[in-house]
Amino acid sequence: MTFAELLEQVGSMGRFQIIHVTLLVLPILLMASHNILQNFTAATPGHHCHIAIVLLRISIPVDGNQQPEKCLRFISAQWQLLDPNATTNGTEMDMEPCMDGWIYDKTVFTSTIITEWDLVCGSRTLKQMAQSIYMAGVLVGAIVFGSLSDKFGRKSLLIWSCLQMAITGSCAAYSSNFTMYCVFRFLTGMALSGINLNCASLSVEWTPTKLRAAVGMVTGYSYSIGQFILAGLAYVIPDWRWLQLAVSVPYFIFFFYGWWFTESARWLATAGKLNQALKEMQKVARINGRKEEGDKLSIEDLRASLQKEMSSAKSTHTAADLVRTQSVRRISCCLCFIWFSTSFAYYGLAMDLQNFGVSIYLIQVVYGAVDIPAKLIGFFMISFIGRRVTQASALILAGLAILANIFVPQDLQTLRTLLAVFGKGCLAASFNCAFLYTGELYPTVIRQTGMGFVNTLARVGGIVAPLVQMTSEYLPSLPLIIYGAAPIVSGITTCFLPETRNMPLPDTIEDGLWGPDWGVSSGAIIMQSDVPKVTHSVS
């Protein structure tokens, strides 16, 4: 009896799976809030040098839009400017940087880290540094928690990650200086990776093959809904400290109910813990109303059906296994392109919502809303066409939308915005598919290590994306060329991956060893999962 058949015996999609998936997606709801939180907590309001309002006209010059300069003031008061017909010479108009701080427009945001620590003018790059430090934390977390969860289990690392997120996120709200804030944001980013990776694995490893795409869609939509939640919370809570707390404290709740989660039986088998695996299977059977079927299970049944997992426990698996064999090496290389370019282009499009020139809350809602049809279309494509076609299509269309903006005049802002929103939707669908596709391509024994590895590449893409904006100094359209070319190249690379639709999850590295004709032109994929050497047609 295979593991899939054992899962059917105890209930492959019953009450347990519904409760399990529901509780797993709740932490994901607020993940978007942390990823793009600085769009609101680090928003830069209008500002000018600290000058009494009655002296504003004679003390601060105006810019090209007839607004007070943000970073300069007159060295001496220009009283002649009280006369609208007055003229001044260069000597009288000598200026200097703001020396006594700034006054901020608090119409939209009562407080942000920008106004808290004056991260403007000469210190304005610290805003981007804070986000880069957070993304570096996400990157480190992907490396650390990816390997640790393969060693210590999905449940333990998920519980720890929720606790770390709750504590460090809350501490960030009480930071007394910018350095302390960055340290806690770094630790928050690490925790986010742990939550992301382990929620994905636990949801996939207790779900039957035919319903994995549906579970992936639910997980993806929870992230999209989180973007709406953030917009609403930011609108209601304009103070950055309270907003930071609002998206962090709920993780204490996730930490407490996380102890109820059922550890992956597949992982327990790879760790040689058959007795615990049996208890977890019987727990699932009891919750699904199949207690009698669960009681019939024995250690011998598990040993017979999960012998590959047991044998894999005798060997130690490391990150080197991701490139040890030809087939797994090819999977890792292709997935590196996919994850890097998806994240790279995604953050390239969503660098700063304030640049749209309209309500930041409205743009956040639009960016979240586009995910709904994008991921729904992606779900049907994943379910009925296949993972490979969906992944390649989403990436190539996103790249083409970004490149198309090169040829759209700057004055056609509506069209430019529509193309950017369409590209963002495609990239959201790409992320959704990539999580499912990656989990199905890597075998159980290195699945979390693989997920951590590709997530590392995604975070590198998120860190590199802001740097590409600097190339506009050499050619205004160069950033768009780079942002658009990357997903197109990755979409082509996707064609070299096998299709996994309606195929059982590989448990050992040997399960992932496709034959010499593995690839686009093979027409068949040889897998050794559940039954010896079964040939599956590529969808």
N, C-alpha and C positions, 0 to 999 in steps of 0.2 A: 504493500500500500504506500503510495507516495504521500508527501506532506500535503499536497493539494487535496488529496482524498481524505486525509485525516482532518483537514480543516472543514471539509464538507460534512464529515461525520459529526463534528461538534458544533456546526453551524457556521457557514462561510460568510453569511451576511445577515446576521440576526440582531437581536437587541444589543449584544455586546459591541458589535462593530459600529452601530449607530451611535451609542454612547461614547465609545472610544474615539471615533473620528470627531464628534462634536466637541469633546473636551480638548482634543488636540488642536483644533482650529482656533479656539478662543485666544491662546497666546499669540497666534499669528495675526489676529485682528489688529493688535497694537504694534506689530513689527514695523508697519509702514510709518506709524507715528514717530518711531525713533529714527528710521532711515532718513526721512525728510523733515525731521523736526526743526532743523535750523532754518528752514524757509520762514519760520515764524519766530522762534526764539532768538534767531540771529538776523532778523529783518533790520534793514537800515532805514530808519525814518528820515524825513527831511531835517536838516540841521544847518546851523551857522554858528559863527563865533559867539561866545557869551558876551552879549552887549545888551544894555537896557533897550527895550523896544522903542522908546522915544528917540533914541540915538541911532537907530538901525540905518536909516538912510545916509547919514553922514559918516558912519563908521565902517560899513561893509559894502564892497563893490557888488555889482550885479553881474550875472553870467549872461550868455547869449539868449537865454529864455527869460531875461529880466527878473530872475530870481536871485536872492542873496547868495553870494559865493559861499561854498560850504567850508572852505579851509583857509580863507584869506580875510584879512581886515586891513583897513588903512592904518598906517603908522600914526597919523595924526588926523583929527576930525576934519572932514571936508565940509565946512559950513556952507560953502558956495553951492553945494548940491541941493540945498533947500530951494534954490531957484531952478526950476526945470529948464531954463534957457542958459544956465551958467555953463561955462567951459572950463576945463582944467588942463594943466600941462602935466608932463610925465613926472616932474619932480613932486608936484603936489599930490600925485596919485600913487606914491610909493606905498607898497603893501608888505605885510609880514604874515607869517602863519599865526593861527589862533594861539594865544598865549595863556588865556584864562579859562580854557574849556569850551564847551559847546552848549547850545540850547537846542533841544530836540522837539520835533512836532509829535505830540502825543495823541493826535486825533485817532489814529488806528491802533497803535501799540503803546500801552502805558509804560512798558518796560521790556527791554530785550538785553541780551548780553552786550550788544553794541552800545546802548545808552548806559549800561551798568559800568562798563570799563573803558568807555570812549574809544571803541575800535573803529575809528574813522580817520580819514586823511592819511597821515603817515603810518598809522597802525591798522589801516583797513585790510591789509593782507592777512592779519591774524584771524579774521573771520573764516577765510578759506583754510587756514592752517587748522583751525578747530575741527572743521569737517573732515579734513584729510587725516587728522589724528584719530577721529572716530572710525573712519573707514579702515585705517591701519589696524585698529582694534578688531574690527570685523574680520580682517585678513588673518591676524594672529589666531583669533578664535576658531576660524575654519581649519587651520593647521592643527591646533592643539586638541580641540574637541572632536575633530574627525577621527584622529587616531585613538584618543582615550575612550570614545564610545565603542569602538571595535574591541577594546581591551576590557572595559569595565561594564559595558552594557548601555543600551539606549535610555532606559528608564532612569538610572542613577545620574547620568550626565544631564538629562532633561531637567530633573528636579534641581540639581545644582545650578544649572544655567538660569532657571527662573528665579532662584534665590539671589544669585549674583546680579541679575537684571534689576530686581526690586531694590536691593540695597544700594548699588552703585548709581542707579538712575535717580533714586531719592537723594542720595548724597550730592549729586551734581546740582540739584535744586538749591542746596544750602551752601554752595561753594562761595568762599569769601574773596577769591581772586581768580584770575583767568587760568593760571597754571593748575590750580586744584580742579577747576571745571574740566580742563582738557584730560587730566588723569582719570577722572571718573567717567568721562565720555568714552575714553579708550576702553575701560573695563566693561562699560555697557555694550560697546560694539562687540567685544569678545563674547559676552553672554548671548547676544542676539544670534551669533553664528551657531552656538550650541543648541539654542531653541529651534532654530531653523532646520538644522541637519537632523536632529533626533525626532522632531515632529514628523518630518517627511518619511524617515525610515520606519517609525512605529506604525504610521498609517498604511504604508505599502506592505509591510511584512505580515500584517494580520488581515489583508484584503485579498479576496480571490482575484485571479487574473482578469476575468471579464469585467470587473468593477473598478479596477485600478484607475482607469481614465476618469471615471465619475468622481472618485475620491480626489484625484488630482485637480479636477475642476473646482470642487468644493474648497479645497485648500487655496487655490489661486484666487477665487472670489473673496475669500475671507481677507486676503491681503488688499484687494481692491476696495472692499467695504471699509477697511481700515483707513484708506485715504479720505473717505467721506467723514469718518469719525474724527480724524485729525482736523479737517477744515471746520467742523462744527465746534470742537473743543477750543481751537485757536480763536474762533470768533467770539465764543462765550468767555474765554479766559485770556485776556490780552496781556497779562503779566507773565513773563517767561518762567519765573520760578514756580508759580502755581501750575502752569501748563506742563512743565517738566515733571512735577509730582503727579499730575493727573494721568500721565501715560506710563508712570513707573509703579505706583502703588498697587495697581491690579495684579502685578506679578507675584505679590505675596499670596494672593488667593490661588493663583495657578500653582504656586509652590506647595501649598497645603493639600490641594486635591490631587497633585501629581503622584502622591504616594499610592493612589488607587490604581494607577496605570499598570497594565500587564506587560511584563517584559517579553520581548520577541522570543518565541519558541525556537525559531531558526538560530538566533544568536546563542541562546542557551545550549543548543546542540553543538554549535561550533566551539563553545567554551567547555564542553564535556559535562554539563550540568543536566543530565537526563532526568533526574528525580524532580528538579524544579521545573523542567520543561513539561513533565507529565502533570504536575500540579497546575501549571498555567493553562494547559489544554483542558483540564477538567473544570477549572474555573470558568473558562469561556463556554464550555458545554452547559454548565449550571446556569449561567446568566442567559444563555440562548434557549433555555427550557429543554435541554437535551441531556439531563443529568445521567440518565441510564446509559446513553451512548458514551458519555465521558467516563463512567465507571468501568466500562468494558475495556477501556484503553489500559495498556500495561507497558512496563519498561521494555519488554520484548518487542511490542509493536513499534514503539518509538525507535528502538535500536535498529530494527529491520528497515524502517522507512527513512530514517535519518542517518544511515550509516556513513554517507558521504560527509555530513556535517561533523560527525564524531571523529572520523579519520582526519579531518582538517584541523581538529583541535590539537592534534599531536605535533603540528608544525606551527611555526611562528610566522605571522604575516605582517609585513611592513610596507611602507610606501614604495619600496623597491619592487614589490609585486605588481605595481601599476604599470611597469614597463618591462617586466621580466620576460614575458612571452610575446610573440609577434602579434597575436590577435588582441590581447589586452593592451599592448603598447599602442596599437593603431586606434583602439577605442579611446585611450587616454589622450592621444594627440588631437584627435578630431574634437573631443569634448572640450579640450583646452581652447581651441579656436571659438567654439560655440559660446562658452560661458564668458570668455574675455570680451568678445565683440558685442554680445548682448548687453552686458553691464556697461561697457565702454560707451556704446551709442546711447543707451538709456540715460546715463548721467550727463552725457553730452547734450541731450535735448532738454533735460530738466535741471540745468545748472542753477538758474536763479529765476524764480517765478515773478519777481519784481520787474524783470526786464520786459514783460508783456505790456506794461503801461496801463493795465486795468486792475480791478480788484483782485488781490492775491488769493482771497478766499474763493472767488468764482473760478479762477484758473485752476486752483487745486481740485475743485469739484469736477471741472471739465476733464482734467487729467485722470481723475478716478473713474468718471463715467465712461470714458472710452474703453476702459478695460472690460466692461460688461459685455458688449457685443463682440469685442475682439476675442475674449477667452471663450465665449459661447461658440463662436465659429470654430475656434481652435479645438474645442472639445469634440465637436462633431467630426472634424477632420481627423483628430487623433483616434476616435472610436471607429470610424468607418473607412478611412483611407489609410491611416497609419501614422506612426510617430515620425518616420524619416521625412516624408513629404511635408508634413505639417511644420516641422522644425526648419527645413530648408526654405519653404515658402514664406514663413514669417520673417526670417532673416533677410531674404532677398528683397521682399516688398518694403521692409523698413529701410534698407539701404537705398532703394530707388526713390522713396519718398524724401529722404534727407538730401540726396543728390539733386532732386528736382527743384529744391528751394534755391539752388545756385542760379537757376535761370529765371526765377520769379523776381520782378522788380521790388525794391524795398518799399515802395509806396502801396503795394498790394498786401498789406499786413494781414487781412482776413485770410487770403489764400495761403500765405506763408504759415499762419497759425494752424490752419486746417491740415496742411501737409505735415507739420510737426506733430500735431495730435494724432494723425493717422499713423505716423511712424512710431510714436510712443505706444499706441495700441498694439501694433505688430510686435514690438519688443516685449510688451507684457505677455502676449500669447507665446512668444519664444521662451520667456522665463518659465511659464507654466508647463510647456512641453518639455523643456530641458530637465526640470526636476523629475518628472515621471520617467523620461527616456534614460536619464543617467542611472536612476535606481534600478531600471530593468536591464541595463547593459552590464553593470558591474555585479559579480557574484557576491553572495552574502558575506563571505569571509573577509572581503576587502571593500564592501559597499560603502561603509562610513568613511573609510580612508579615502576612497575615490571621490565621494561627495565632498569631503573636506578639501581634497586637492583641486577639484574644479571650482569650488567656491573661492579658493585662494586666487585663482586666475580671474574670477569675476571681480573680486575686490581690488586686484591690481588694475583692472580696467576702470573701476570707479575712481581710483586714485589718479590714474594717468589722464582721464578725461579732462579735468580742469586745465592741465598743462597744455593741452592741444589748443586751447583758446588763444594762447600766446602767439601761435603761428599766424594769426590774422594780421599781425604787424608787417609780415612779409607779403601776404596775399590775402585779401579779405575773405575769399571763398575757400581758402585752404582748410580751415577747420571742418567745414561741411563736407569737403572731398574726403577727408580722413574718416570722419564719423560715418559717412555713407559707404565708403569702400570696405571698411572692416566687416560689417555684417554680410555684405554680398560675398566676399571671399569665404566667410564661415558657412554661408548657406551652400556654397558649392562643396565645401569640405564635408558637410553633412551627408552628401550623397555616397560617401565611402563608408558609412555606418550601416549595419544590418537592421532590418525591420524586426521589432519585438512585439508587435500587436498579436494578442491571443497566444503568446508563448509563455511557458512557466518561467519563474525567476531562476536564474542559475545560482546554485548554492556554493559550489567550489570553483576554483580557477579553471579546473578541467572542463567545467560546464561551459565556460566562455571560450573554449578553444574551437573556433570554427575552422572548417577545413581549408585547404589551400586555395580553393576557389572563392573564399569568403570575400564579399564585396558587392559592388553594384551589378556586376555582370554575371554573378554566380547563378542567380535564379533560385538557389536553395541555400539553406543554412543548416549545417550539421551541429546539433546540440546534443549534449549528454545530460539531460536533466530529467529526473524521475524515471525514465526508461532508457536503456542503452541505445545510443546512436540512432535517434529518430530524426528523419528528414522533414523539415517544415518548409513549405513554399513561402517565398517572400511575397508579402501582400503588396 
